[in-house]
């Protein structure tokens, strides 16, 4: 139990991911109090508030003008993140923003600048590096269980979204795609473990240009892909490591769909998922792979409120805030630079930096 007044939050955007966020935040009322929600679809906001608590606001301006709200959880569509963040910061609200922080680098930089100038907290997804499996992976690296890390391979093969997502077309537009939507999970794990990336070399393309919606109200309709649906990014870290990230909305049911494997001077380490908190963590110091015990009992899947809880802890107790806008901006920089490299056919240097977060579990 916390010994502070809970952080009073409101949700902006009541689409699919808002359900897991709401359900998770309700589990720790000692940390977070849900004040309300807003969505452009008033019925969705009403339904969300009825399920999770608080009131449904009739407009974004009304929500942001509410003095009881200290922080907002921005769960809007990708292209709206920057605009909503700017409005929330102008209203004096702390923020947790779903990924990506923005769909272009100037908007991302401006969001971070505004938050820092106003002395407001900017928390950002992906936060899955806070999971028990991911923290076990980081602990093994800190303890030099495989010696000095040399090379890392990571993947986020998320499959064809149109099979299960009711509005898949929005994820295949410019500024989104697999790199910005799911590749960021892997990049946040990698940059937490190994620090900033200094240069990238991208390769990719639109491999399946025409897609057909296979679920939801748009089932049977077709749309065209506007951004690479398969991306491979060669990563050069500032510490001298090298790595490779694959992100796709094409490969489904991959043998290693969303994991990370790092090889060091004296062994290798494997994280079964960049997403799920209870995935396998294995080490190879000889011929055989062995499972590592978790640093703590893992949450099954993803605890969607974890970054909001961490933000509440930080604001109320002064503890470190781990999921930061600075890291999210650097991850955005890697994504933008990768697409620039694909377009122009040469390596691209990043221009942002951040300090990796402290451990969630020691």
Secondary structure, DSSP 4 states (H G I P E B T S, - for coil): --SSPPEEEEEE--SHHHHHHHHHHGGGTTTEEEEEEE-SSHHHHHHHHHHHSSEE-SSHHHHHT-TT--EEEE-S-GGGHHHHHHHHHHTT-EEEEPSPS-SSHHHHHHHHHHHHHTT--EEES--GGGSHHHHHHHHHHHTTTTSSEEEEEEEEE---GGGT-TTGGGGGSTT-HHIIIIIHHHHHHHHHHH--EEEEEEEEE-SS-EEE--SSTTTT-EEE--S-SEEEEEEEETTS-EEEEEEESS--S-TTSS-EEEEESS-EEEES-SS-TT--EEEESSSSEEEPPPSSPPPSS--TTHHHHHHHHHHHH-PPP-SBHHHHHHHHHHHHHHHHHHHHTS-EE-----PPPPPS--
